[in-house]
Amino acid sequence: MMDAALVIMKTFFPWGADTFISIKTELISLFKAAMEAEDLGLRVNGIEAYASFVCGVEPKHNKELTELLPVVLASCWDIVKKDIDLASRALGCLADISETEPKFYKRHWEILFEGVMQLASAKPMYSALI
């Protein structure tokens, strides 16, 4: 059921994320639980819903959301090592955030850069993403 809820959320958030600001703490818990799940598909759906929410809300609401970024990056890296197709979807979300909210990564720049460098060094997986 969590999977279906995340899919619906990621579709709805670009147009209605601000409606959910009052339950942002609960959403953050839901995103985190999804990204820490064993199921890689659930993780990707969690990342996609998270990215959709980040891109859909006003930037002033993103402070608490940035605190989840280390979990997002760790989950992405784990997905990259296990499933290249799912990794492409997850990494696309990071690109979407950087295009829509470029300042979002500011507080975690070092973690993001380390993750990018890990991807660059994983040549077989990285080359498959291009």
C-alpha positions, -999 to +999 in steps of 0.1 A: +000+000+000+029+024+007+041+019-028+007+029-043+005+059-020+040+071-030+032+068-067+000+089-062+019+115-042+047+119-068+021+125-094+001+150-073+029+169-056+040+191-086+006+207-085-005+204-049+025+200-026+018+232-007-015+216+004+005+191+025+028+215+043+008+209+075+018+172+075+054+177+063+068+158+093+047+128+086+056+129+049+093+131+058+089+100+080+071+082+052+098+091+026+125+080+050+108+046+057+104+040+020+141+049+012+153+026+039+131-004+028+146-036+015+126-034-017+144-013-043+113-004-062+098+010-030+130+030-024+128+045-058+091+054-054+101+071-021+129+091-038+105+101-066+078+112-042+104+131-021+118+148-051+084+157-064+075+172-030+108+192-029+102+206-063+066+214-056+067+233-024+080+268-019+117+269-011+111+283+024+097+249+033+127+229+022+149+232+053+136+201+071+136+182+037+173+188+033+179+169+065+168+137+046+193+142+018+220+119+033+194+091+034+184+099-002+220+097-014+228+065+006+197+049-009+206+061-044+241+047-041+228+013-029+203+012-058+231+020-083+251-010-071+221-034-075+198-023-103+209+001-131+174+007-144+160+017-110+192+037-104+185+057-135+151+067-121+165+076-087+194+096-101+170+114-124+152+127-093+184+143-080+188+160-114+152+172-112+158+188-078+190+205-090+172+220-120+142+231-100+157+241-067+195+245-072+201+259-037+185+228-021+218+209-020+237+238-005+238+225+031+249+190+020+272+199-009+301+178+004+279+147+007+265+153-027+299+157-043+312+126-026+282+107-040+289+120-075+325+110-072+315+075-062+293+073-093+321+086-115+345+059-101+319+031-107+327+030-144+307-001-155+275+012-138+282+049-146+287+042-183+255+023-185+236+054-173+248+075-202 
